[in-house]
Amino acid sequence: MATKNKANVDLNSVFAELSGQFRGLNTNEPGQWPLLPRLATFAAVAIAVLIVGWFAMLSGTTDELQAERDREPGLKQDFRAKLGQAVNLGELRKQKIQVQEYVTQLEKQLPGKAEMDALLSDINQAGLGRGLQFELFRPGQVAVKDYYAELPITIKVSGRYHDIGSFAADVANLSRIVTLHNLTITGQQGGANAAAAGAGGNLTMDALARTYRYLDPAEVELQRKTEAAKKPGGAKR
């Protein structure tokens, strides 16, 4: 019984001594505090820092998680689209080959630079073959596009109404692409309605013909360099 009372006295004295270290602490001079208050304060600050850091990290992770969740519908849709392409890959390859063949056929309808003189001669012969008289046949300035060049030709011919119509059809049926624009047909007497009433008389047709040719590799490369130079900073590179 005496031993039990002695143990209680010792514990009470220890607790009293420990609690006494927290009394009368000067908050302006924590360096002079006893060891236990300093350790307790350090532990409290460390725990507070850990809690704040944990919530900060958790908040950033939550934002990232929400961002990934927002991306999920788009990724699913992209996956479905790519899955459909994968399933139809064989058919898509066949379509690609067909498109390439169609483009090749169109390119064959465009003359090269060396063939332009022959094409202009074909247009001229188409008019002469229908008995038309060329009052004007003037090629304009070549306009270079991305992968082709466009040549405008101002045409003025005179002849009978049906011959002019046949000439327009002949131009449309040339092996090379030639288009007619801004067609104006008038009677040689100056009557605006002579085209409808004067099928047996001579008429005059003014038109702008446009023909096209493909660019050779050197012209394509030059065109690319020109376009690159037009971009900001392109000339420096």
C-alpha positions in Angstrom: 0.0 0.0 0.0 2.9 2.3 0.8 4.5 1.4 -2.5 1.3 2.4 -4.4 1.1 5.7 -2.6 4.8 6.4 -3.3 4.2 5.7 -7.1 1.3 8.1 -7.1 3.4 10.8 -5.4 6.2 10.3 -7.9 3.8 10.5 -10.9 2.1 13.6 -9.5 5.4 15.2 -9.0 6.5 14.4 -12.5 3.3 15.8 -14.0 3.5 18.8 -11.8 7.1 19.4 -13.0 6.2 19.0 -16.7 3.1 21.2 -16.4 5.3 23.8 -14.6 7.5 24.1 -17.7 4.5 25.5 -19.6 3.7 28.2 -17.0 5.0 31.8 -17.4 6.3 31.3 -20.9 7.5 34.5 -22.6 6.2 34.4 -26.2 8.7 37.0 -27.2 11.7 34.8 -26.3 10.8 31.2 -27.3 14.5 30.3 -27.4 14.6 30.5 -23.6 11.7 28.2 -23.1 12.3 24.8 -21.4 12.9 21.8 -23.6 9.4 20.3 -23.4 7.5 23.4 -24.5 10.0 23.9 -27.4 9.5 20.3 -28.5 5.8 20.6 -28.2 5.7 23.8 -30.2 8.0 22.3 -32.9 5.7 19.2 -33.1 2.6 21.4 -33.4 4.1 23.6 -36.2 5.3 20.5 -38.0 1.9 18.9 -37.8 0.2 22.2 -39.0 2.7 22.4 -42.0 2.0 18.8 -42.9 -1.8 19.3 -42.8 -1.6 22.5 -44.9 0.7 20.8 -47.4 -1.6 17.8 -47.6 -4.7 19.8 -48.3 -2.8 21.9 -50.9 -1.5 18.8 -52.6 -4.9 17.2 -52.4 -6.5 20.3 -53.9 -4.1 20.2 -56.9 -4.7 16.5 -57.4 -8.5 17.1 -57.3 -8.2 19.7 -60.1 -6.1 17.3 -62.2 -8.6 14.6 -61.6 -11.5 16.8 -62.7 -9.6 17.9 -65.8 -9.0 14.2 -66.7 -12.7 13.5 -66.2 -13.6 16.4 -68.5 -11.3 14.9 -71.2 -12.9 11.5 -70.9 -15.9 12.1 -73.2 -13.7 13.6 -75.9 -11.3 10.7 -75.7 -14.1 8.2 -75.9 -15.5 9.9 -79.0 -12.1 10.0 -80.6 -11.6 6.3 -79.7 -15.0 5.4 -81.4 -14.0 7.4 -84.5 -10.6 5.7 -84.8 -12.2 2.3 -84.1 -14.6 2.9 -87.0 -11.7 3.8 -89.2 -9.8 0.8 -88.1 -12.7 -1.5 -88.9 -13.2 0.2 -92.3 -9.4 0.5 -93.0 -9.6 -1.7 -96.1 -12.4 0.2 -97.6 -10.7 3.5 -96.8 -7.6 2.4 -98.6 -9.6 1.5 -101.7 -11.2 5.0 -101.6 -7.8 6.6 -101.2 -6.6 4.7 -104.3 -9.7 5.8 -106.3 -9.1 9.4 -105.3 -5.5 9.3 -106.3 -6.5 7.8 -109.7 -9.1 10.5 -110.1 -6.5 13.2 -109.3 -4.1 11.7 -111.8 -6.8 11.8 -114.5 -7.5 15.5 -113.7 -3.8 16.3 -113.8 -3.5 14.7 -117.3 -6.1 17.2 -118.5 -3.8 20.0 -117.5 -1.1 20.7 -120.0 2.5 21.4 -119.1 4.4 24.6 -119.9 5.7 23.1 -123.1 2.2 22.1 -124.3 0.6 25.6 -123.8 1.4 26.8 -127.3 -0.2 23.7 -128.8 -3.3 24.2 -126.7 -3.6 27.9 -127.8 -3.3 26.6 -131.4 -6.1 24.1 -130.7 -8.4 26.9 -129.5 -7.7 29.0 -132.5 -8.2 26.0 -134.9 -11.5 25.2 -133.2 -12.8 28.7 -134.2 -11.4 28.6 -137.7 -12.8 25.2 -138.2 -16.3 26.6 -137.6 -15.8 29.4 -140.0 -15.4 32.1 -137.4 -13.2 35.1 -137.8 -11.0 36.1 -134.9 -11.0 39.8 -134.3 -9.1 39.4 -131.0 -7.1 36.5 -129.5 -4.9 37.9 -126.7 -3.4 35.7 -123.9 -3.1 37.6 -120.6 -0.7 37.4 -117.7 -0.2 34.0 -116.2 -1.5 33.7 -112.6 0.5 31.2 -110.6 -1.5 29.4 -107.9 -0.4 26.8 -105.3 -0.1 23.8 -107.7 -1.2 25.1 -111.1 -1.0 28.2 -113.3 -4.0 30.0 -114.9 -3.8 31.7 -118.3 -6.6 34.1 -119.3 -7.2 34.6 -123.0 -9.4 37.5 -124.3 -11.3 36.3 -127.3 -13.5 38.2 -129.8 -14.9 36.2 -132.8 -17.5 36.9 -135.4 -19.7 34.5 -137.3 -23.1 32.9 -137.5 -25.0 32.1 -134.3 -24.9 28.3 -134.6 -21.2 28.4 -135.5 -20.5 30.4 -132.4 -22.4 27.9 -130.3 -20.6 25.0 -131.9 -17.2 26.7 -131.3 -18.1 27.0 -127.5 -19.0 23.3 -127.5 -15.7 22.4 -129.3 -13.7 24.4 -126.7 -15.6 22.5 -123.9 -14.7 19.2 -125.5 -11.0 19.8 -125.8 -8.8 17.2 -124.2 -7.4 19.9 -122.0 -9.4 22.0 -119.6 -10.6 25.3 -121.1 -13.4 27.3 -119.6 -15.3 30.3 -121.1 -16.4 33.2 -118.9 -18.3 36.5 -119.4 -19.7 35.6 -122.7 -21.4 38.5 -124.6 -23.1 38.0 -128.0 -24.2 41.0 -130.0 -25.3 41.7 -133.5 -22.8 43.4 -135.8 -25.5 46.1 -136.3 -25.3 46.8 -132.6 -28.6 45.2 -131.7 -28.5 43.6 -128.3 -31.2 41.1 -129.2 -29.7 40.1 -132.5 -28.6 36.8 -131.0 -32.2 35.7 -130.7 -33.5 37.1 -133.9 -30.5 36.9 -136.3 -29.7 33.2 -136.5 -28.8 33.7 -140.2 -26.7 36.8 -139.7 -23.3 37.4 -138.3 -22.8 37.9 -134.6 -19.9 38.9 -132.4 -19.0 37.1 -129.3 -16.7 38.5 -126.6 -15.5 36.1 -124.0 -12.7 35.4 -121.5 -11.3 31.9 -121.9 -9.2 30.4 -119.1 -6.9 27.5 -119.4 -4.8 25.8 -116.8 -1.5 24.0 -116.6 0.2 22.2 -113.9 3.5 23.5 -112.4 6.7 21.6 -112.9 8.7 20.6 -109.8 11.0 23.6 -110.1 8.0 26.0 -110.2 6.3 24.2 -107.2 9.5 24.6 -105.2 9.8 28.3 -106.2 6.1 28.8 -105.2 6.7 27.2 -101.8 9.8 29.4 -101.2 7.8 32.5 -102.2 4.9 31.6 -99.8 7.4 30.9 -97.0 9.1 34.3 -97.6 5.7 36.0 -97.2 5.1 34.6 -93.7 6.4 36.6 -90.7 10.1 35.8 -90.2 10.2 33.7 -93.4 12.7 35.8 -95.2 15.1 35.6 -92.2 15.1 31.8 -92.4 
